[in-house]
Amino acid sequence: MGTLSRFLGLDHDGGIEIGKLRYHDLPVKLDLTKLLRKHIAILSMSGGGKSYSASVIIEGLLERPPEKGRVGVIVVDVHGEYSSLAEKGGEADYSGHVSIIRGHELRIGVPNMNAHQFKEFLSEITEVQVRELQRVLDELRREMHSGKGPFGLDEVIEKIEQNGELHKQLQQALLGWLFDLRSLGIFENVDNPNWESAVEPGEAVIVDLSDIVSLRKKQMLIAYMARRLFNARKNHRVPPFVLCLEEAHQFCPEGTAISKGIIETIAREGRKFYASLILISQRPVRLSTTVLSQANTNIILRVTNPYDLDHIKQSSECITSEVAEMISSLPVGEALIVGEAVNYPIFVKIRKRRSHESTHGISLEDAARDFERRNNRAKEDAKAFM
């Protein structure tokens, strides 16, 4: 077994345990640097086990002792599937190392933004409008540093309204853009959370966006968060980190998206600064080719859509037509791992989660029974109160 393990590149003391080699009782432990330095893509059809596999990797990161090297973990959770990592009741308790931030709690601190970042949110804004907005932001920032305190969009709007030198048409256009942003309810005087203090080695932050419907709002929040984290990492203000993007095709699609630019930047440049991506998607064909091509390790579970299979084949020279056919017939919970993390493509049976399993993973019958139990309990409590 030792020879086979070394041959495949699995014999790593302190590696991340993914599962066991198919048809062998051989643990698949992958070297942290090879696995994460050049990003991971976890690809599967809906229900194929991609979120489960990502949770197994996150558990491995949370279990690492300081002497083995620990990273910070940020999970963009679109459907609330990862919150169970913070719950007690599983084989292992990670609750002390996992914090959850709900989407409605997220705020963008206006003093941390410049006019060009606003332009990312408002693609139609002109360069002249950007220039005038930057002048207003600079003036408010000077006032803030002189003791007036941080400012929000209301103060920016007030300054523009009071500026008698601005051309009326330019002034109205700027105000229109800013009123539009204010209506989203995500801009404040300060960030929430403070991303530089939220990310810690050996800790995970789950950003639960399940309570936000607007894709535009989600993209804005993730674009801002990713840029703050990447800039902080470049300046060594946060530890090396892993950003897990669930439904990655929503945030960095082949087409246009507010958050696409910064995610592609991290994909291209992150390895130089130890900022890694785990891209999780059920529609690889919709995922940015630029981003997918930068993921040097692919964990591919069952995929049956021919367009997605063809897209995967194009992104990895190791995926032949024969291998693609095997991917389409994989049972749930088994994956092909190919790329930087292993010497040769291998098929792996993903290990069982040690944390409390998400309610998304329970059966329909259990979900229905759980709803009725809670509903009946609520009715009984209401009757008792009356």
LINRA-V252949 format. One record per run of one state. SS is the DSSP state (helix for helix, strand for strand, loop for the rest). FROM is the first residue (numbers start at 1). TO is the last residue. If there is no record, write none. Layout:
BEGIN
ss=[SS;SS]
from=[FROM;FROM]
to=[TO;TO]
END
This chain:
BEGIN
ss=[loop;helix;loop;strand;loop;strand;loop;helix;loop;strand;loop;helix;loop;helix;loop;strand;loop;helix;loop;helix;strand;helix;loop;strand;helix;loop;helix;loop;helix;loop;helix;loop;helix;loop;strand;loop;strand;loop;helix;loop;strand;loop;helix;loop;strand;loop;helix;loop;strand;loop;helix;loop;strand;loop;helix;strand;loop;helix;loop;strand;loop;helix;loop;helix;loop;strand;loop;strand;loop;helix;loop;helix;loop]
from=[1;2;9;16;22;27;31;32;37;40;44;50;63;66;69;72;78;83;87;95;98;103;106;107;110;113;115;122;127;149;153;163;168;183;187;189;192;193;195;199;204;209;215;235;241;246;248;252;253;254;260;274;275;282;284;287;288;289;295;297;301;306;316;321;329;334;340;346;351;359;362;364;386]
to=[1;8;15;21;26;30;31;36;39;43;49;62;65;68;71;77;82;86;94;97;102;105;106;109;112;114;121;126;148;152;162;167;182;186;188;191;192;194;198;203;208;214;234;240;245;247;251;252;253;259;273;274;281;283;286;287;288;294;296;300;305;315;320;328;333;339;345;350;358;361;363;385;386]
END
